[in-house]
Amino acid sequence: MISTSARAGLSAIVALGFAAAAGAGLAAPGTDPSPPSRTVVYRDLDLSQPAGAQVMLTRIHGAAMAVCGPAPDMRDLERAKPYRTCVDDAEGRSVMSLGNASVISLYSGKAMPIRLAQGGRQR
């Protein structure tokens, strides 16, 4: 468990980059070529706990939706699929770049591993 003081000192962030879904073109001249991004701060979360990992995934999902642009109408299938791909790609890259086993496990839909204490034999 991360102590409150250590958690407050964390300054790590996850930057979500926009992943162009289906064949994005090059940026127009005079425009910023860097993809939109959103910073997700998690210094207030204990990512070793399931609740903290879940909150982090919720924040990542919200940021991914923000950088991928407004969600298209569900009936607009031509735009819905690239948007969903963008959100999925941004989430996946962000989770993997975070590198936290609890968040990755929850994102992957796998049960979080249980760590058992190993008793050392004294001789």
Secondary structure, DSSP 8 states (H G I E B T S, - for coil): ---HHHHHH---EEEEE----S------TTS--S--EEEEE-TT--TTSHHHHHHHHHHHHHHHHHHT-S---TT-HHHHHHHHHHHHHHHHHHHHHHT-HHHHHHHHT--------------
